[in-house]
Amino acid sequence: MLCRRCTPGALQRPPFKAPVTQSRTYIGRFRRFKNNRVDELRLKCLGADKLSSEWILLNRGKVKVYAPGYESSQKWLTDFRQIDQWNFEQGFRLTHIDATDTEVTDTGFRHLRNIIYLQEASFSDCIHITDAALPNLISSSEAGSLKSLDLSGTKITPDSLDVLTQLTSLKVLDLRNCKELASYKDIVLETLKSELINCKVIM
């Protein structure tokens, strides 16, 4: 039985109303913190795939999921209320993420630590993503599932190469418009192509 915090509708709380004197900047930071924090209790109750899907959807991204008896596994979901918790307690798998131009952060990436069925993920133009987010993708690569990763327009630096070269299951890696990599393009390409021999690296 799911606990009260994990039942349907648990996320449907009244929107946060900041005092008029507070700036939009503060409100934006609060929203990012709220939508990217990892609720360890709900993680234990629902599992990493389910909570990761909610994380992406709360940040206005899209996901594709697989669950036994679920006929719409090829359709993009855009609302966490589309995921019926009482149907997907067993065998729920997060397979695709499209978080393009959303407010996902390094902290939120901790949702993905134990995800092993993720096949494709796009975090293009997510300006709050840095090198610190990337180690959380290693589990998906080690499981052999992660084939396509789009990090274009993020704030990753050459220091990320240590982690990127561990994502050996990748077939496509998009690093376009990463300003911190621009000055090191030749080195980055040479390193990645030598380590990820079956991957197409785009810069």
PAFI-452596 format. One record per residue (C-alpha): residue number from 1; y, x, z. Coordinates in pm, whole numbers. Layout:
BEGIN
<pt n="NUM" y="Y" x="X" z="Z"/>
...
***
This chain:
BEGIN
<pt n="1" y="0" x="0" z="0"/>
<pt n="2" y="343" x="130" z="-94"/>
<pt n="3" y="597" x="183" z="182"/>
<pt n="4" y="921" x="-13" z="183"/>
<pt n="5" y="1115" x="269" z="18"/>
<pt n="6" y="869" x="281" z="-272"/>
<pt n="7" y="837" x="-89" z="-352"/>
<pt n="8" y="989" x="-247" z="-667"/>
<pt n="9" y="1362" x="-290" z="-626"/>
<pt n="10" y="1395" x="-6" z="-375"/>
<pt n="11" y="1635" x="173" z="-609"/>
<pt n="12" y="1844" x="-135" z="-677"/>
<pt n="13" y="2102" x="-67" z="-410"/>
<pt n="14" y="2470" x="-173" z="-428"/>
<pt n="15" y="2679" x="84" z="-616"/>
<pt n="16" y="2864" x="339" z="-404"/>
<pt n="17" y="3228" x="242" z="-357"/>
<pt n="18" y="3450" x="532" z="-268"/>
<pt n="19" y="3788" x="478" z="-102"/>
<pt n="20" y="4074" x="451" z="-346"/>
<pt n="21" y="4221" x="778" z="-217"/>
<pt n="22" y="3916" x="979" z="-327"/>
<pt n="23" y="3924" x="1145" z="-665"/>
<pt n="24" y="3699" x="1078" z="-960"/>
<pt n="25" y="3573" x="1433" z="-923"/>
<pt n="26" y="3434" x="1358" z="-579"/>
<pt n="27" y="3274" x="1035" z="-701"/>
<pt n="28" y="3111" x="1222" z="-990"/>
<pt n="29" y="2973" x="1487" z="-756"/>
<pt n="30" y="2838" x="1223" z="-520"/>
<pt n="31" y="2667" x="1043" z="-807"/>
<pt n="32" y="2507" x="1364" z="-932"/>
<pt n="33" y="2387" x="1452" z="-583"/>
<pt n="34" y="2244" x="1103" z="-527"/>
<pt n="35" y="2068" x="1082" z="-864"/>
<pt n="36" y="1919" x="1432" z="-851"/>
<pt n="37" y="1798" x="1467" z="-493"/>
<pt n="38" y="1422" x="1474" z="-439"/>
<pt n="39" y="1294" x="1206" z="-201"/>
<pt n="40" y="986" x="1376" z="-55"/>
<pt n="41" y="853" x="1051" z="95"/>
<pt n="42" y="867" x="865" z="-235"/>
<pt n="43" y="720" x="1171" z="-408"/>
<pt n="44" y="420" x="1153" z="-178"/>
<pt n="45" y="380" x="778" z="-228"/>
<pt n="46" y="437" x="755" z="-603"/>
<pt n="47" y="346" x="1097" z="-740"/>
<pt n="48" y="542" x="1353" z="-941"/>
<pt n="49" y="511" x="1179" z="-1280"/>
<pt n="50" y="642" x="847" z="-1154"/>
<pt n="51" y="931" x="995" z="-956"/>
<pt n="52" y="1025" x="1233" z="-1239"/>
<pt n="53" y="1048" x="935" z="-1475"/>
<pt n="54" y="1277" x="755" z="-1233"/>
<pt n="55" y="1491" x="1068" z="-1201"/>
<pt n="56" y="1551" x="1088" z="-1575"/>
<pt n="57" y="1617" x="715" z="-1608"/>
<pt n="58" y="1861" x="708" z="-1317"/>
<pt n="59" y="2058" x="979" z="-1497"/>
<pt n="60" y="2069" x="760" z="-1811"/>
<pt n="61" y="1806" x="952" z="-2001"/>
<pt n="62" y="1492" x="823" z="-2176"/>
<pt n="63" y="1121" x="880" z="-2118"/>
<pt n="64" y="786" x="808" z="-2275"/>
<pt n="65" y="495" x="753" z="-2041"/>
<pt n="66" y="123" x="691" z="-2056"/>
<pt n="67" y="-74" x="467" z="-1823"/>
<pt n="68" y="-413" x="300" z="-1860"/>
<pt n="69" y="-370" x="-43" z="-2015"/>
<pt n="70" y="-7" x="19" z="-2102"/>
<pt n="71" y="39" x="-64" z="-2470"/>
<pt n="72" y="390" x="73" z="-2515"/>
<pt n="73" y="322" x="441" z="-2454"/>
<pt n="74" y="504" x="537" z="-2776"/>
<pt n="75" y="822" x="350" z="-2689"/>
<pt n="76" y="1120" x="509" z="-2518"/>
<pt n="77" y="1197" x="358" z="-2179"/>
<pt n="78" y="1563" x="349" z="-2075"/>
<pt n="79" y="1556" x="161" z="-1744"/>
<pt n="80" y="1351" x="244" z="-1433"/>
<pt n="81" y="1286" x="-127" z="-1389"/>
<pt n="82" y="1070" x="-111" z="-1702"/>
<pt n="83" y="815" x="86" z="-1501"/>
<pt n="84" y="609" x="-163" z="-1303"/>
<pt n="85" y="507" x="21" z="-989"/>
<pt n="86" y="226" x="-216" z="-906"/>
<pt n="87" y="58" x="-151" z="-1244"/>
<pt n="88" y="98" x="226" z="-1274"/>
<pt n="89" y="-16" x="360" z="-939"/>
<pt n="90" y="-319" x="528" z="-1100"/>
<pt n="91" y="-321" x="743" z="-1413"/>
<pt n="92" y="54" x="738" z="-1473"/>
<pt n="93" y="168" x="1029" z="-1691"/>
<pt n="94" y="514" x="1140" z="-1800"/>
<pt n="95" y="478" x="1278" z="-2154"/>
<pt n="96" y="826" x="1290" z="-2312"/>
<pt n="97" y="1180" x="1338" z="-2178"/>
<pt n="98" y="1510" x="1290" z="-2359"/>
<pt n="99" y="1787" x="1379" z="-2115"/>
<pt n="100" y="2041" x="1474" z="-2381"/>
<pt n="101" y="2398" x="1485" z="-2247"/>
<pt n="102" y="2304" x="1351" z="-1903"/>
<pt n="103" y="2394" x="1469" z="-1553"/>
<pt n="104" y="2056" x="1614" z="-1456"/>
<pt n="105" y="2094" x="1925" z="-1240"/>
<pt n="106" y="1894" x="2224" z="-1122"/>
<pt n="107" y="1816" x="2036" z="-801"/>
<pt n="108" y="1671" x="1744" z="-995"/>
<pt n="109" y="1439" x="1976" z="-1186"/>
<pt n="110" y="1232" x="2009" z="-869"/>
<pt n="111" y="1085" x="1670" z="-965"/>
<pt n="112" y="901" x="1851" z="-1247"/>
<pt n="113" y="729" x="2116" z="-1035"/>
<pt n="114" y="383" x="1958" z="-1056"/>
<pt n="115" y="408" x="1778" z="-1390"/>
<pt n="116" y="119" x="1882" z="-1617"/>
<pt n="117" y="123" x="1625" z="-1899"/>
<pt n="118" y="478" x="1676" z="-2029"/>
<pt n="119" y="469" x="1742" z="-2406"/>
<pt n="120" y="832" x="1739" z="-2518"/>
<pt n="121" y="1158" x="1768" z="-2325"/>
<pt n="122" y="1518" x="1768" z="-2441"/>
<pt n="123" y="1798" x="1872" z="-2207"/>
<pt n="124" y="2051" x="1936" z="-2480"/>
<pt n="125" y="2414" x="1951" z="-2365"/>
<pt n="126" y="2321" x="1915" z="-1997"/>
<pt n="127" y="2604" x="2125" z="-1860"/>
<pt n="128" y="2467" x="2136" z="-1505"/>
<pt n="129" y="2145" x="2316" z="-1601"/>
<pt n="130" y="2122" x="2688" z="-1528"/>
<pt n="131" y="1848" x="2949" z="-1500"/>
<pt n="132" y="1746" x="2808" z="-1161"/>
<pt n="133" y="1600" x="2495" z="-1325"/>
<pt n="134" y="1349" x="2665" z="-1551"/>
<pt n="135" y="1071" x="2777" z="-1310"/>
<pt n="136" y="995" x="2410" z="-1252"/>
<pt n="137" y="862" x="2382" z="-1610"/>
<pt n="138" y="592" x="2645" z="-1568"/>
<pt n="139" y="327" x="2397" z="-1452"/>
<pt n="140" y="355" x="2200" z="-1777"/>
<pt n="141" y="319" x="2516" z="-1982"/>
<pt n="142" y="25" x="2650" z="-1783"/>
<pt n="143" y="-151" x="2318" z="-1840"/>
<pt n="144" y="-100" x="2371" z="-2214"/>
<pt n="145" y="90" x="2046" z="-2264"/>
<pt n="146" y="453" x="2150" z="-2311"/>
<pt n="147" y="509" x="2204" z="-2685"/>
<pt n="148" y="880" x="2144" z="-2745"/>
<pt n="149" y="1178" x="2233" z="-2524"/>
<pt n="150" y="1545" x="2183" z="-2611"/>
<pt n="151" y="1790" x="2371" z="-2388"/>
<pt n="152" y="2075" x="2384" z="-2637"/>
<pt n="153" y="2422" x="2363" z="-2487"/>
<pt n="154" y="2307" x="2444" z="-2133"/>
<pt n="155" y="2429" x="2725" z="-1907"/>
<pt n="156" y="2120" x="2942" z="-1912"/>
<pt n="157" y="2171" x="3319" z="-1932"/>
<pt n="158" y="1965" x="3622" z="-2044"/>
<pt n="159" y="1819" x="3624" z="-1692"/>
<pt n="160" y="1619" x="3319" z="-1795"/>
<pt n="161" y="1402" x="3529" z="-2026"/>
<pt n="162" y="1164" x="3614" z="-1741"/>
<pt n="163" y="1076" x="3244" z="-1712"/>
<pt n="164" y="1105" x="3144" z="-2077"/>
<pt n="165" y="848" x="3406" z="-2177"/>
<pt n="166" y="601" x="3240" z="-1939"/>
<pt n="167" y="619" x="2911" z="-2131"/>
<pt n="168" y="346" x="3027" z="-2366"/>
<pt n="169" y="238" x="2679" z="-2477"/>
<pt n="170" y="568" x="2618" z="-2657"/>
<pt n="171" y="579" x="2562" z="-3033"/>
<pt n="172" y="954" x="2495" z="-3054"/>
<pt n="173" y="1233" x="2630" z="-2831"/>
<pt n="174" y="1594" x="2533" z="-2908"/>
<pt n="175" y="1864" x="2756" z="-2757"/>
<pt n="176" y="2156" x="2676" z="-2983"/>
<pt n="177" y="2510" x="2666" z="-2841"/>
<pt n="178" y="2415" x="2838" z="-2516"/>
<pt n="179" y="2738" x="3032" z="-2464"/>
<pt n="180" y="2591" x="3271" z="-2208"/>
<pt n="181" y="2327" x="3380" z="-2463"/>
<pt n="182" y="2555" x="3422" z="-2763"/>
<pt n="183" y="2644" x="3785" z="-2697"/>
<pt n="184" y="2277" x="3876" z="-2654"/>
<pt n="185" y="2133" x="3678" z="-2944"/>
<pt n="186" y="1943" x="3966" z="-3107"/>
<pt n="187" y="1785" x="4081" z="-2781"/>
<pt n="188" y="1695" x="3726" z="-2679"/>
<pt n="189" y="1535" x="3649" z="-3015"/>
<pt n="190" y="1340" x="3975" z="-3023"/>
<pt n="191" y="1210" x="3927" z="-2670"/>
<pt n="192" y="1109" x="3565" z="-2716"/>
<pt n="193" y="945" x="3616" z="-3054"/>
<pt n="194" y="738" x="3906" z="-2920"/>
<pt n="195" y="618" x="3707" z="-2618"/>
<pt n="196" y="598" x="3355" z="-2761"/>
<pt n="197" y="418" x="3443" z="-3081"/>
<pt n="198" y="336" x="3084" z="-3176"/>
<pt n="199" y="680" x="2945" z="-3099"/>
<pt n="200" y="972" x="2878" z="-3333"/>
<pt n="201" y="1286" x="2991" z="-3152"/>
<pt n="202" y="1612" x="2836" z="-3272"/>
<pt n="203" y="1947" x="2994" z="-3187"/>
***
